[in-house]
Amino acid sequence: MYINDTDGVPFTRGDASNITAYVPGNSFLFWMKSGATFQMNNSELHYCGYYYESSNYDHSGLWINTNNTIIENNTFTNNDYGIVLFDAHHNTISGNNVTDSGWHGFYLNNCTYNNLFDNSALNNYFDGFALYSSSNNNLTGNSAVDNNYGFILSSGSNNNTLAGNIAVDNFDHGFALYSNSYNNLSGNDATNNDEGFWLESSSYNNLTGNTATSNYKYGFLLLSSSNNNNLSGNIALNNPCGFFLNYSSDNVLFDNWAVNSSGEGYVLVGGSGNDLSGSVVANFLMVRVVEMFGSPLSGVDVRIDVDGATVFEGQTGVGGYTDWVQVAYQVYSGLTPLETVVEVWVTGIGYRVVDMSSSHTETFTKIFSQGLVSLVVIYSAVQGTTASQTVLFNGIIYGVILAAIVITYYVLRRKT
């Protein structure tokens, strides 16, 4: 069976094949049984499937129980499930939009070697993408927005690859692994979910280069004996807690960054044998330069060093500000956090060691005399809520001097 549009162009929707219920309240079923050949391109499916408990989910929506199908650039709305793959292998599912399903958007059960890429799951009642007892599947470049779960792997879904996917504004977890092993998650982004990445009773997984931003509880959470996992190069930004390990052991967390956490960057409860070497707790730093009477000075050379290594080198711009700079405050050796030395250098003024431990205000004065000219330097750390906010300068000017330069340091650590 081949379902297509007229011109073969996915962006012209007026000529799409449209399969829908004559009466929306009267649902229908759509089966591709074992041995069938099926392809669906640039078309639509609506009001397919209904809620009914069955072991093979053949009541649910577009039900694929065959191999080597191609489902590309289609729109699925108001179905019970969007696309169901049951005991189906080597299928290609790409460029599809699944919206407002009664349960799951994309559902794989007992499936292997399927490729799902560039699909989107929006506002589905339960999961955007769900893999149950499914292995060796590849999910790349998909997005899950405003579902209950974004991406969930459960019940022995092992050896799957999730790369470059996005989970945003989901009610519960962005990416969740339950009782799974040997999965690879790389380059995924979880934003504004309850938790970014959740591993429960899941071991020997690799999480590399993922980002968890502004989630409501945790960036990365490992619990219930999630052991022997490798987390490297991940970033937890603007979460209450960056990385939380709960009764999980022998995990290696290398070169991860917990940035601007309102609570703790790393929390370990129970468990043993974990290694956080090279992982970092970081906050944000901004420098502002103004002259004595408050006029900003642009084009002033500024450098920021952490333990002697330069992490920022540039000039003040509009308003006398540098950009926000992500600065390591602590670096772990094993389970021990070691505080760094942060130095800010300003051309013609010298340098100052800056406290990066929390959001606060520091004011320093230093006077240099050159004949009738004196320079006054004021350092200020001002708390904020996001790394992109605009912070107004409220420094105090000391003395009546012929000329002065005021330098302001803003250290940002998010508060609840």
C-alpha beads as a LAMMPS data file, in Angstrom:
LAMMPS data file: protein, C-alpha beads

416 atoms
415 bonds

1 atom types
1 bond types

-500.0 500.0 xlo xhi
-500.0 500.0 ylo yhi
-500.0 500.0 zlo zhi

Masses

1 110.0

Atoms # bond

1 1 1 0.000 0.000 0.000
2 1 1 1.344 3.439 -0.986
3 1 1 -0.188 6.663 0.330
4 1 1 1.158 9.830 -1.279
5 1 1 0.303 13.373 -2.268
6 1 1 -0.031 14.587 -5.826
7 1 1 3.177 16.511 -6.452
8 1 1 5.592 14.777 -4.077
9 1 1 6.387 18.040 -2.276
10 1 1 5.840 17.837 1.512
11 1 1 5.378 21.601 1.937
12 1 1 2.304 21.855 -0.315
13 1 1 -0.363 20.348 1.908
14 1 1 -3.451 21.024 -0.204
15 1 1 -2.842 17.924 -2.360
16 1 1 -2.115 15.551 0.547
17 1 1 -3.963 12.286 0.981
18 1 1 -6.149 12.780 4.043
19 1 1 -7.380 9.709 5.930
20 1 1 -9.870 10.647 8.631
21 1 1 -13.118 9.594 10.300
22 1 1 -16.307 10.571 8.461
23 1 1 -17.664 11.301 11.937
24 1 1 -14.779 12.228 14.313
25 1 1 -16.450 10.436 17.217
26 1 1 -16.473 7.167 15.265
27 1 1 -12.882 5.948 15.295
28 1 1 -11.401 3.390 12.919
29 1 1 -8.352 1.118 12.884
30 1 1 -5.457 1.067 10.426
31 1 1 -3.285 -2.084 10.356
32 1 1 -0.118 -2.972 8.450
33 1 1 0.269 -6.664 9.257
34 1 1 3.368 -8.802 9.080
35 1 1 4.618 -9.235 5.519
36 1 1 2.891 -6.126 4.164
37 1 1 4.720 -3.514 2.080
38 1 1 3.826 0.028 3.118
39 1 1 4.847 3.590 2.356
40 1 1 3.189 6.846 3.446
41 1 1 4.481 10.225 2.287
42 1 1 3.309 13.842 2.653
43 1 1 -0.130 12.809 3.865
44 1 1 -2.430 13.013 6.899
45 1 1 -4.108 10.689 9.388
46 1 1 -6.733 11.812 11.935
47 1 1 -9.065 10.196 14.533
48 1 1 -7.544 6.734 14.118
49 1 1 -7.675 4.238 16.988
50 1 1 -9.432 4.195 20.347
51 1 1 -8.632 3.292 23.933
52 1 1 -8.766 -0.455 24.495
53 1 1 -6.455 -2.781 26.412
54 1 1 -4.792 -5.269 24.074
55 1 1 -1.450 -7.039 24.249
56 1 1 -0.294 -5.949 20.789
57 1 1 -1.733 -2.395 20.757
58 1 1 -3.534 -2.936 17.431
59 1 1 -6.365 -0.639 18.551
60 1 1 -4.134 2.380 18.881
61 1 1 -3.584 4.228 15.617
62 1 1 -1.399 3.626 12.571
63 1 1 -0.255 0.126 13.592
64 1 1 2.891 -1.196 11.910
65 1 1 3.604 -4.911 12.369
66 1 1 5.860 -5.303 9.358
67 1 1 9.382 -4.382 8.278
68 1 1 11.099 -1.929 5.922
69 1 1 8.252 0.591 5.761
70 1 1 8.837 4.261 4.968
71 1 1 6.718 6.914 6.737
72 1 1 7.882 10.418 5.836
73 1 1 6.640 14.001 6.184
74 1 1 3.137 13.187 7.394
75 1 1 0.768 14.871 9.842
76 1 1 -0.990 12.856 12.563
77 1 1 -3.546 14.529 14.852
78 1 1 -6.204 13.390 17.326
79 1 1 -5.353 9.700 17.079
80 1 1 -5.251 7.384 20.086
81 1 1 -1.558 6.742 19.435
82 1 1 0.248 8.512 16.630
83 1 1 2.493 5.825 15.091
84 1 1 2.774 2.357 16.652
85 1 1 5.552 -0.059 15.731
86 1 1 4.918 -3.503 17.211
87 1 1 7.446 -6.273 16.541
88 1 1 8.561 -4.170 13.569
89 1 1 12.129 -3.793 12.336
90 1 1 14.261 -1.777 9.906
91 1 1 11.622 0.908 9.368
92 1 1 12.294 4.564 8.518
93 1 1 10.124 7.179 10.272
94 1 1 11.140 10.745 9.396
95 1 1 9.792 14.275 9.205
96 1 1 6.419 13.441 10.748
97 1 1 4.401 15.669 13.077
98 1 1 2.294 13.912 15.710
99 1 1 -0.010 16.127 17.758
100 1 1 -2.801 15.697 20.317
101 1 1 -2.696 11.913 20.600
102 1 1 -4.748 10.312 23.345
103 1 1 -1.656 8.486 24.600
104 1 1 1.731 8.186 22.917
105 1 1 3.049 10.102 19.942
106 1 1 5.598 7.532 18.660
107 1 1 5.448 4.101 20.300
108 1 1 7.856 1.204 19.713
109 1 1 7.302 -2.167 21.385
110 1 1 9.597 -5.148 20.811
111 1 1 11.258 -3.357 17.895
112 1 1 14.836 -3.279 16.579
113 1 1 16.924 -1.375 14.050
114 1 1 14.398 1.367 13.313
115 1 1 15.448 4.904 12.383
116 1 1 13.395 7.832 13.666
117 1 1 14.741 11.235 12.677
118 1 1 13.477 14.808 12.369
119 1 1 10.050 13.958 13.799
120 1 1 8.099 16.110 16.250
121 1 1 5.695 15.099 19.030
122 1 1 3.577 17.964 20.370
123 1 1 0.978 17.979 23.135
124 1 1 0.421 14.237 23.318
125 1 1 -1.255 13.026 26.500
126 1 1 1.488 10.663 27.618
127 1 1 4.857 10.287 25.874
128 1 1 6.306 12.021 22.892
129 1 1 8.576 9.056 22.035
130 1 1 8.354 5.728 23.887
131 1 1 10.502 2.613 23.478
132 1 1 9.449 -0.528 25.362
133 1 1 11.521 -3.701 25.162
134 1 1 13.138 -2.271 22.038
135 1 1 16.829 -2.310 21.171
136 1 1 19.305 -1.026 18.601
137 1 1 17.047 1.772 17.426
138 1 1 18.324 5.186 16.357
139 1 1 16.510 8.428 17.278
140 1 1 18.151 11.541 15.856
141 1 1 17.023 15.151 15.588
142 1 1 13.536 14.596 16.974
143 1 1 11.653 17.040 19.204
144 1 1 9.188 16.376 22.026
145 1 1 7.299 19.422 23.252
146 1 1 4.525 19.748 25.843
147 1 1 3.924 16.029 26.432
148 1 1 3.905 14.223 29.774
149 1 1 7.294 12.589 29.076
150 1 1 9.520 13.687 26.243
151 1 1 11.512 10.504 25.516
152 1 1 11.155 7.324 27.566
153 1 1 13.057 4.031 27.308
154 1 1 11.647 1.264 29.479
155 1 1 11.582 -2.453 30.195
156 1 1 14.914 -3.539 28.822
157 1 1 15.249 -1.126 25.926
158 1 1 18.981 -1.544 25.455
159 1 1 21.648 -0.452 22.961
160 1 1 19.610 2.420 21.563
161 1 1 21.127 5.669 20.306
162 1 1 19.528 9.054 21.007
163 1 1 21.445 11.934 19.453
164 1 1 20.585 15.580 18.873
165 1 1 17.016 15.318 20.169
166 1 1 15.139 18.100 21.982
167 1 1 12.718 17.782 24.914
168 1 1 11.034 21.055 25.897
169 1 1 8.195 21.937 28.287
170 1 1 7.244 18.353 29.068
171 1 1 5.336 17.869 32.308
172 1 1 7.594 15.175 33.708
173 1 1 11.004 14.002 32.440
174 1 1 12.685 15.225 29.299
175 1 1 14.641 11.961 28.801
176 1 1 13.892 8.949 31.018
177 1 1 15.525 5.511 31.239
178 1 1 13.869 2.799 33.338
179 1 1 15.714 -0.534 33.768
180 1 1 17.806 -0.110 30.628
181 1 1 21.482 -0.580 29.807
182 1 1 24.104 0.229 27.187
183 1 1 22.204 3.127 25.639
184 1 1 24.031 6.123 24.175
185 1 1 22.605 9.610 24.656
186 1 1 24.659 12.376 23.061
187 1 1 24.029 15.984 22.131
188 1 1 20.451 16.011 23.418
189 1 1 18.824 19.091 24.959
190 1 1 16.260 19.037 27.791
191 1 1 14.739 22.425 28.673
192 1 1 11.922 23.439 31.030
193 1 1 10.908 19.910 31.996
194 1 1 10.414 18.620 35.535
195 1 1 13.748 16.812 35.262
196 1 1 16.092 16.941 32.318
197 1 1 17.618 13.419 32.295
198 1 1 16.273 10.676 34.601
199 1 1 17.914 7.260 35.045
200 1 1 16.211 4.750 37.324
201 1 1 17.633 1.256 37.841
202 1 1 19.608 1.792 34.639
203 1 1 23.292 0.920 34.304
204 1 1 26.158 0.979 31.804
205 1 1 24.711 3.872 29.819
206 1 1 26.734 6.657 28.183
207 1 1 25.568 10.263 28.396
208 1 1 27.911 12.638 26.591
209 1 1 27.575 16.239 25.500
210 1 1 23.958 16.645 26.629
211 1 1 22.486 19.877 28.001
212 1 1 19.818 20.271 30.705
213 1 1 18.608 23.866 30.976
214 1 1 16.127 25.492 33.373
215 1 1 14.402 22.298 34.448
216 1 1 12.281 22.588 37.571
217 1 1 14.017 20.007 39.786
218 1 1 17.149 18.334 38.443
219 1 1 19.355 18.554 35.418
220 1 1 20.569 14.924 35.674
221 1 1 19.154 12.423 38.183
222 1 1 20.426 8.878 38.784
223 1 1 18.580 6.774 41.339
224 1 1 17.685 3.261 42.491
225 1 1 20.996 1.559 41.764
226 1 1 21.756 3.225 38.466
227 1 1 25.344 2.024 38.443
228 1 1 28.398 2.085 36.182
229 1 1 27.133 4.868 33.965
230 1 1 29.449 7.267 32.166
231 1 1 28.492 10.949 32.112
232 1 1 31.001 13.208 30.390
233 1 1 30.908 16.664 28.877
234 1 1 27.317 17.349 29.944
235 1 1 26.051 20.775 31.010
236 1 1 23.379 21.457 33.638
237 1 1 22.445 25.123 33.385
238 1 1 20.022 27.084 35.601
239 1 1 18.584 24.051 37.410
240 1 1 17.901 23.885 41.177
241 1 1 20.310 20.924 41.266
242 1 1 22.683 20.105 38.460
243 1 1 23.578 16.426 39.081
244 1 1 21.944 14.216 41.739
245 1 1 23.060 10.630 42.442
246 1 1 20.752 8.745 44.787
247 1 1 21.914 5.311 45.968
248 1 1 23.784 4.747 42.734
249 1 1 27.378 3.510 42.593
250 1 1 30.498 3.324 40.453
251 1 1 29.435 6.074 38.073
252 1 1 32.057 8.216 36.342
253 1 1 31.224 11.892 35.898
254 1 1 34.033 13.556 33.979
255 1 1 34.205 17.130 32.681
256 1 1 30.564 17.939 33.394
257 1 1 29.493 21.502 34.203
258 1 1 26.875 22.471 36.780
259 1 1 26.321 26.120 35.976
260 1 1 24.302 28.707 37.894
261 1 1 22.465 26.179 40.088
262 1 1 20.093 27.724 42.615
263 1 1 20.886 24.862 45.021
264 1 1 23.835 22.502 44.711
265 1 1 25.786 21.642 41.610
266 1 1 26.391 17.995 42.617
267 1 1 24.607 15.962 45.309
268 1 1 25.433 12.348 46.223
269 1 1 23.208 10.408 48.627
270 1 1 24.186 6.815 49.400
271 1 1 26.059 4.771 46.848
272 1 1 29.821 4.332 46.607
273 1 1 32.687 4.321 44.159
274 1 1 31.517 7.346 42.188
275 1 1 34.139 9.602 40.613
276 1 1 33.509 13.252 39.755
277 1 1 37.056 14.103 38.701
278 1 1 37.211 17.023 36.296
279 1 1 33.602 18.050 36.797
280 1 1 32.960 21.712 37.476
281 1 1 30.699 23.996 39.482
282 1 1 30.422 27.339 37.718
283 1 1 28.696 30.702 37.986
284 1 1 28.624 33.715 35.673
285 1 1 30.789 36.790 35.790
286 1 1 30.351 40.146 34.080
287 1 1 32.641 43.171 34.096
288 1 1 31.532 46.774 33.605
289 1 1 33.779 49.794 33.278
290 1 1 32.512 53.348 33.756
291 1 1 34.210 56.608 34.443
292 1 1 33.836 58.380 37.763
293 1 1 30.624 60.182 36.908
294 1 1 28.864 57.103 35.543
295 1 1 29.523 57.304 31.802
296 1 1 30.334 53.847 30.371
297 1 1 33.706 53.172 28.816
298 1 1 33.735 50.819 25.831
299 1 1 36.810 49.315 24.218
300 1 1 38.576 48.605 27.517
301 1 1 40.609 45.371 27.397
302 1 1 39.483 42.761 29.949
303 1 1 40.842 39.283 30.640
304 1 1 39.554 36.591 33.009
305 1 1 41.874 33.817 34.217
306 1 1 40.915 30.687 36.153
307 1 1 43.857 29.031 37.907
308 1 1 46.154 30.887 35.530
309 1 1 44.390 29.800 32.322
310 1 1 42.591 32.480 30.304
311 1 1 38.866 31.775 29.835
312 1 1 37.877 35.201 28.459
313 1 1 39.746 37.901 26.622
314 1 1 37.886 40.804 25.061
315 1 1 36.725 44.382 25.395
316 1 1 33.880 46.190 27.061
317 1 1 31.111 47.060 24.646
318 1 1 27.904 49.085 24.710
319 1 1 27.174 50.351 28.214
320 1 1 30.707 49.468 29.303
321 1 1 29.769 45.776 29.768
322 1 1 31.484 42.586 28.788
323 1 1 29.330 39.559 27.995
324 1 1 28.372 37.153 30.742
325 1 1 31.265 34.727 31.143
326 1 1 30.844 31.185 32.481
327 1 1 33.538 30.778 35.131
328 1 1 34.530 27.630 37.018
329 1 1 34.208 28.097 40.779
330 1 1 35.056 24.540 41.859
331 1 1 36.716 21.610 40.086
332 1 1 36.366 18.091 41.492
333 1 1 39.162 15.687 42.269
334 1 1 37.439 12.387 42.991
335 1 1 34.637 13.500 45.320
336 1 1 36.464 16.583 46.617
337 1 1 35.601 20.015 45.194
338 1 1 38.648 22.265 44.921
339 1 1 38.069 25.997 44.700
340 1 1 39.645 27.839 41.799
341 1 1 41.400 31.204 41.778
342 1 1 39.547 33.643 39.512
343 1 1 41.430 36.758 38.433
344 1 1 40.070 39.660 36.404
345 1 1 42.639 41.770 34.572
346 1 1 41.893 45.242 33.212
347 1 1 44.406 47.012 31.018
348 1 1 46.037 49.927 32.798
349 1 1 44.532 48.990 36.162
350 1 1 45.911 45.575 37.087
351 1 1 43.987 42.580 38.408
352 1 1 41.724 41.537 41.241
353 1 1 40.851 38.079 42.648
354 1 1 37.054 37.710 42.576
355 1 1 34.910 35.550 44.874
356 1 1 32.678 33.337 42.673
357 1 1 30.952 31.324 45.387
358 1 1 27.567 33.058 45.428
359 1 1 25.471 35.974 44.271
360 1 1 26.497 38.932 46.338
361 1 1 27.934 42.428 46.222
362 1 1 31.583 43.206 46.811
363 1 1 32.945 46.739 46.800
364 1 1 36.667 47.438 46.688
365 1 1 38.530 50.671 46.268
366 1 1 42.039 51.169 45.020
367 1 1 43.675 54.465 44.212
368 1 1 46.522 55.043 41.767
369 1 1 48.143 58.513 41.694
370 1 1 49.790 59.997 38.634
371 1 1 50.376 63.662 39.326
372 1 1 46.963 65.304 39.563
373 1 1 45.095 62.207 38.246
374 1 1 43.742 59.452 40.497
375 1 1 41.848 56.319 39.461
376 1 1 39.162 54.684 41.595
377 1 1 38.198 51.043 41.014
378 1 1 34.936 49.613 42.380
379 1 1 34.203 45.876 42.144
380 1 1 30.591 44.799 42.603
381 1 1 28.984 41.351 42.441
382 1 1 25.239 41.634 41.873
383 1 1 22.806 38.734 42.204
384 1 1 20.467 37.993 39.313
385 1 1 18.087 35.351 37.991
386 1 1 19.275 34.542 34.485
387 1 1 22.535 34.769 32.652
388 1 1 21.097 37.047 29.977
389 1 1 19.523 39.711 32.160
390 1 1 20.579 43.365 32.058
391 1 1 22.105 44.541 35.334
392 1 1 22.120 48.225 36.098
393 1 1 25.157 49.800 37.746
394 1 1 24.568 51.226 41.200
395 1 1 28.143 51.768 42.345
396 1 1 29.243 54.373 44.875
397 1 1 31.745 57.013 43.763
398 1 1 34.487 57.730 46.237
399 1 1 36.181 61.127 46.533
400 1 1 36.337 64.197 44.333
401 1 1 38.922 63.265 41.716
402 1 1 39.852 64.914 38.430
403 1 1 39.443 61.584 36.541
404 1 1 38.273 58.131 37.574
405 1 1 37.512 54.679 36.203
406 1 1 34.947 52.428 37.872
407 1 1 35.073 48.672 37.186
408 1 1 32.123 46.515 38.231
409 1 1 32.142 42.723 38.550
410 1 1 28.808 40.912 38.466
411 1 1 28.799 37.359 39.795
412 1 1 25.592 35.519 38.999
413 1 1 24.257 32.497 40.858
414 1 1 20.571 31.762 40.319
415 1 1 18.255 32.033 43.311
416 1 1 14.950 30.269 43.802

Bonds

1 1 1 2
2 1 2 3
3 1 3 4
4 1 4 5
5 1 5 6
6 1 6 7
7 1 7 8
8 1 8 9
9 1 9 10
10 1 10 11
11 1 11 12
12 1 12 13
13 1 13 14
14 1 14 15
15 1 15 16
16 1 16 17
17 1 17 18
18 1 18 19
19 1 19 20
20 1 20 21
21 1 21 22
22 1 22 23
23 1 23 24
24 1 24 25
25 1 25 26
26 1 26 27
27 1 27 28
28 1 28 29
29 1 29 30
30 1 30 31
31 1 31 32
32 1 32 33
33 1 33 34
34 1 34 35
35 1 35 36
36 1 36 37
37 1 37 38
38 1 38 39
39 1 39 40
40 1 40 41
41 1 41 42
42 1 42 43
43 1 43 44
44 1 44 45
45 1 45 46
46 1 46 47
47 1 47 48
48 1 48 49
49 1 49 50
50 1 50 51
51 1 51 52
52 1 52 53
53 1 53 54
54 1 54 55
55 1 55 56
56 1 56 57
57 1 57 58
58 1 58 59
59 1 59 60
60 1 60 61
61 1 61 62
62 1 62 63
63 1 63 64
64 1 64 65
65 1 65 66
66 1 66 67
67 1 67 68
68 1 68 69
69 1 69 70
70 1 70 71
71 1 71 72
72 1 72 73
73 1 73 74
74 1 74 75
75 1 75 76
76 1 76 77
77 1 77 78
78 1 78 79
79 1 79 80
80 1 80 81
81 1 81 82
82 1 82 83
83 1 83 84
84 1 84 85
85 1 85 86
86 1 86 87
87 1 87 88
88 1 88 89
89 1 89 90
90 1 90 91
91 1 91 92
92 1 92 93
93 1 93 94
94 1 94 95
95 1 95 96
96 1 96 97
97 1 97 98
98 1 98 99
99 1 99 100
100 1 100 101
101 1 101 102
102 1 102 103
103 1 103 104
104 1 104 105
105 1 105 106
106 1 106 107
107 1 107 108
108 1 108 109
109 1 109 110
110 1 110 111
111 1 111 112
112 1 112 113
113 1 113 114
114 1 114 115
115 1 115 116
116 1 116 117
117 1 117 118
118 1 118 119
119 1 119 120
120 1 120 121
121 1 121 122
122 1 122 123
123 1 123 124
124 1 124 125
125 1 125 126
126 1 126 127
127 1 127 128
128 1 128 129
129 1 129 130
130 1 130 131
131 1 131 132
132 1 132 133
133 1 133 134
134 1 134 135
135 1 135 136
136 1 136 137
137 1 137 138
138 1 138 139
139 1 139 140
140 1 140 141
141 1 141 142
142 1 142 143
143 1 143 144
144 1 144 145
145 1 145 146
146 1 146 147
147 1 147 148
148 1 148 149
149 1 149 150
150 1 150 151
151 1 151 152
152 1 152 153
153 1 153 154
154 1 154 155
155 1 155 156
156 1 156 157
157 1 157 158
158 1 158 159
159 1 159 160
160 1 160 161
161 1 161 162
162 1 162 163
163 1 163 164
164 1 164 165
165 1 165 166
166 1 166 167
167 1 167 168
168 1 168 169
169 1 169 170
170 1 170 171
171 1 171 172
172 1 172 173
173 1 173 174
174 1 174 175
175 1 175 176
176 1 176 177
177 1 177 178
178 1 178 179
179 1 179 180
180 1 180 181
181 1 181 182
182 1 182 183
183 1 183 184
184 1 184 185
185 1 185 186
186 1 186 187
187 1 187 188
188 1 188 189
189 1 189 190
190 1 190 191
191 1 191 192
192 1 192 193
193 1 193 194
194 1 194 195
195 1 195 196
196 1 196 197
197 1 197 198
198 1 198 199
199 1 199 200
200 1 200 201
201 1 201 202
202 1 202 203
203 1 203 204
204 1 204 205
205 1 205 206
206 1 206 207
207 1 207 208
208 1 208 209
209 1 209 210
210 1 210 211
211 1 211 212
212 1 212 213
213 1 213 214
214 1 214 215
215 1 215 216
216 1 216 217
217 1 217 218
218 1 218 219
219 1 219 220
220 1 220 221
221 1 221 222
222 1 222 223
223 1 223 224
224 1 224 225
225 1 225 226
226 1 226 227
227 1 227 228
228 1 228 229
229 1 229 230
230 1 230 231
231 1 231 232
232 1 232 233
233 1 233 234
234 1 234 235
235 1 235 236
236 1 236 237
237 1 237 238
238 1 238 239
239 1 239 240
240 1 240 241
241 1 241 242
242 1 242 243
243 1 243 244
244 1 244 245
245 1 245 246
246 1 246 247
247 1 247 248
248 1 248 249
249 1 249 250
250 1 250 251
251 1 251 252
252 1 252 253
253 1 253 254
254 1 254 255
255 1 255 256
256 1 256 257
257 1 257 258
258 1 258 259
259 1 259 260
260 1 260 261
261 1 261 262
262 1 262 263
263 1 263 264
264 1 264 265
265 1 265 266
266 1 266 267
267 1 267 268
268 1 268 269
269 1 269 270
270 1 270 271
271 1 271 272
272 1 272 273
273 1 273 274
274 1 274 275
275 1 275 276
276 1 276 277
277 1 277 278
278 1 278 279
279 1 279 280
280 1 280 281
281 1 281 282
282 1 282 283
283 1 283 284
284 1 284 285
285 1 285 286
286 1 286 287
287 1 287 288
288 1 288 289
289 1 289 290
290 1 290 291
291 1 291 292
292 1 292 293
293 1 293 294
294 1 294 295
295 1 295 296
296 1 296 297
297 1 297 298
298 1 298 299
299 1 299 300
300 1 300 301
301 1 301 302
302 1 302 303
303 1 303 304
304 1 304 305
305 1 305 306
306 1 306 307
307 1 307 308
308 1 308 309
309 1 309 310
310 1 310 311
311 1 311 312
312 1 312 313
313 1 313 314
314 1 314 315
315 1 315 316
316 1 316 317
317 1 317 318
318 1 318 319
319 1 319 320
320 1 320 321
321 1 321 322
322 1 322 323
323 1 323 324
324 1 324 325
325 1 325 326
326 1 326 327
327 1 327 328
328 1 328 329
329 1 329 330
330 1 330 331
331 1 331 332
332 1 332 333
333 1 333 334
334 1 334 335
335 1 335 336
336 1 336 337
337 1 337 338
338 1 338 339
339 1 339 340
340 1 340 341
341 1 341 342
342 1 342 343
343 1 343 344
344 1 344 345
345 1 345 346
346 1 346 347
347 1 347 348
348 1 348 349
349 1 349 350
350 1 350 351
351 1 351 352
352 1 352 353
353 1 353 354
354 1 354 355
355 1 355 356
356 1 356 357
357 1 357 358
358 1 358 359
359 1 359 360
360 1 360 361
361 1 361 362
362 1 362 363
363 1 363 364
364 1 364 365
365 1 365 366
366 1 366 367
367 1 367 368
368 1 368 369
369 1 369 370
370 1 370 371
371 1 371 372
372 1 372 373
373 1 373 374
374 1 374 375
375 1 375 376
376 1 376 377
377 1 377 378
378 1 378 379
379 1 379 380
380 1 380 381
381 1 381 382
382 1 382 383
383 1 383 384
384 1 384 385
385 1 385 386
386 1 386 387
387 1 387 388
388 1 388 389
389 1 389 390
390 1 390 391
391 1 391 392
392 1 392 393
393 1 393 394
394 1 394 395
395 1 395 396
396 1 396 397
397 1 397 398
398 1 398 399
399 1 399 400
400 1 400 401
401 1 401 402
402 1 402 403
403 1 403 404
404 1 404 405
405 1 405 406
406 1 406 407
407 1 407 408
408 1 408 409
409 1 409 410
410 1 410 411
411 1 411 412
412 1 412 413
413 1 413 414
414 1 414 415
415 1 415 416
